[in-house]
Amino acid sequence: MEPVLALVLLMLLVAAGVVTGGVVLTRKTVRAIRASPTARRVGELGGYAGTAVAVVRAPARADRTTGVLAARVTAASVQLRREVAVATRAGAHLGDVPTVLPRLTDEAFALSRELRRLTTSTADHAAEVCAAARAHLAAVGDVTAAVRASSTLPAASGGVADDATRAAADLKAYATAYRDLVRPVSPS
């Protein structure tokens, strides 16, 4: 009877390990999906669809200014991400922009969500949120313009730096060849 009991306990331990592993893996997968930019964009599009439905249902209560600001904030954030991607592929120096970009994206997402919520509700702080959205739009516009300007400059690893490196190597080779020509031949 004892070997059967040991076998049953072993099978229960294996089953518990498989279930625990499955739960942990499922949680990690769900977190990864929720953290993905694609899932965030899908959620934002769903939010815009819900806002559009709410505006259609009750057009008299809708504040179209906040809806337009929400769309502008989202569009500016998407444009900045595109400009950064283009500049990164071009090898442009972006300074601290890549480290600031996630915070700007999170702020844009939060502002856009709050503006969409304010589109169909009456809230006292709508003017404050609109002012914050306009300030965010101005900051994102400045960063986008700076990224666009830096992407037109030659990259630090290419252009002038490559020409200078090549010229220095050519001069060094010329000097070595000249030294070899004028060096006296030593008698052996």
C-alpha positions, 0 to 999 in steps of 0.5 A, a space after each residue: 500500500 505504501 508504494 501506491 500512496 507514494 506514487 499518488 503523492 508524486 503524481 499530485 506534486 507533478 500536477 501541482 507543479 504543472 498547474 503552478 507553472 501554467 498559472 505563472 506563465 499565463 500571468 507573465 503572458 497577460 502582463 506582456 500583452 497589456 504592456 505592449 504598445 499595440 495593446 495600448 493603441 487598441 485600447 485607445 482606439 476602443 476609447 475613441 470608439 466609445 467616445 464617438 458612440 457617447 457623442 452620437 447618443 447625447 450630442 447636446 452634452 458633448 464637449 467637442 473641444 475636449 474630444 478634438 484635444 484628445 485626438 490632437 494629443 494622441 496624434 502628436 504622440 504618434 507623430 513624435 514616436 514616428 520621428 524618433 524611430 526615423 531619426 534612430 534608424 538614420 543614426 541621428 544623435 537624439 540626446 535624452 529624447 529616447 529616455 523622455 519618450 516613454 514618460 511623454 507617451 504615458 502622459 499623452 495616454 493619460 491626458 487623452 483618456 481624461 479628455 475623452 472622459 470629459 467629452 461626455 461629462 460635465 466636470 469642473 476641472 475641464 479647463 485645467 485638463 485642457 490647459 494641461 493638454 495644450 501645454 503638453 502639445 506645445 512640449 511635444 511639438 518642440 521635441 518633435 521639431 528638435 528630433 526632426 532637425 537633428 535627423 537632418 544633420 549628419 550622424 555622428 558615426 558617419 559623414 564628417 567623422 568618417 571623412 576625417 578618419 579616412 583622411 587621418 588614415 591616408 596621411 598616416 599611410 603616406 607618412 609611413 611610406 615616406 619614412 620607408 623611402 628616405 630611411 637609410 639602408 643599414 648594411 647587414 
